């Protein structure tokens, strides 16, 4: 913490109180606590419930993390198409991680039809914002000529 000792138990307690009052960021952060088991017992189903609640309110980070849950089948049945859809919603709001993951979906065909041009475009957006994975994947696109002109 800043100015205080880290206390995940107290953080989760306070997030819970604010979440109960409808605070979207608190609901999202409490979801992270449940996903990671910090300050509360790890409970992926509860994390998904909180991410879903906030994602429906347009919270980009919640949409991204809910997408990760659907991609990996954590707390929900795996659904790659829904994961890609959620990444798309978050990516449209500028979420860098979602842009990178959606690029991966388009490159591999996970949840969407393969589209190397779209993959390279999304990797480029995320890479320009400093996402290391996107920078690496975009580099591979240039090396292999996937979605961009081959450039060694």
N, C-alpha and C positions, 0 to 999 in steps of 0.2 A: 504494500500500500504506500501511498504518498502521505507522509506526515504521521502515519500510524503503522504499527506492526501488521503484517498480513494476517488476516483471520477469516478463512473461508467459511467457517461456521457462521460467524456474525454477518458476513456478506450475504450468504444464502438466506439467512433469517430476514435481513432487511430487504433483499430483493423480493422475497415472498410477501412481505407486508405491502410493498409498493405495487407488486404484481396484482395482489388482491384488490387494489384500488384502481386497476386498469392501466397502469403505466406500462406501455409497450416495451420500452427498453429494459425495464425490470423483468418483464415476462421472458424476454429473449435471454437476458443474462442468467435468470434462474434456469432456463432450459440448458444453457451451457453447463451450469453447475451439476444438473442431473446427468447430462451426457458424460461429463468428466469425473463425476463422483467427488466433487470438491465442495465441502461444506454440507453435503447431503449424501446419502447412499446413492450409488450409481443406479439410475433407473432410466433406461433408454426409452421405454414407452412413455414415461412422464415427460422426458425431454422432447419427444416427438409431439406430444400433446401441446406443449408450450410453444414449440417452433411453429406448429400449424396455426395456433391462435394468433401469433404475431405475423406470420407470413400472410395470412388472410387480410391483415391490416396494411399490407404493402411493405413490411420491414425487409429490406434487401438481404441483410445478414441472416435473418431467420429463414428466408427463402433458400439461400445458399446452403445453410446447415441442414435444413429439411431435405434438400436435394441430396446431400451427402448421405443422410440416413436412408433414403430410398435407394440410392446407388448401391450401398453396402448391405442393405437389409438389416439395419440396426434399429430395433424397436418397431419395425414395420416389415411387411413382406417386400422383398426386393422388387422394384419397378423402375427399370432404366428409362422408360419413356417419360414417366412422371419426374424422375430426377432431372432429365434434360429440360423438361418444361420449366421446372423450378429454377434451374440454373439460368435459363433464358430470361425469366422475370427479373432475377437479381442482376444479371448482366446488363439488361436494358436500363437499370438504375445506376450502372457504373461500378457494380461490385467486381473488383479485380479477380478474386478467387473464382467467382462464378464465370467470368469471361474465360479464364484459363481452363476450367473444368468443361465448359460448354465446347471450347475448342477441341478438347480431348474427345468429347462425345462425337463431334463431327469428324474427327480424324479416324476414330476407330469404328464408328457406326453404332456406338452404344446408345440406344434409345432414340436415335435419329438415323436418317439415311446418311451414308458417308458423303462428305462434301469437303474436299481438301481446300478449296478456295475459302469457304466459310471458316474452316479451322484456322487457316493462316491469318485470316482477318481478325478473328477473336484473339489468337495468340498475340498478334501485333498490338491490339488495344491493351491487353494485359501487360505485355512486355514493356510498352511505352510508359507504364505506370510502375515499373520496377519489379514485376512478378518474375522471380527467378525461374520457376518451372516453365512459364510461358516463353521466357527468353530462350531457354534451352530447346523447347519444342519448336519454336519458330526457327531456331538455328538448324534443327534437323530438317524442317520443311525446305529451307534454302539448300541444304546439302543434297537432299533427295529430289528436289524439284516438285514438291507436293504443294499445290495451291499457289505456288510462286515460281518464277523462273529460277532454274537451277543456278546457284552461285557458289562456287567453291572458292 
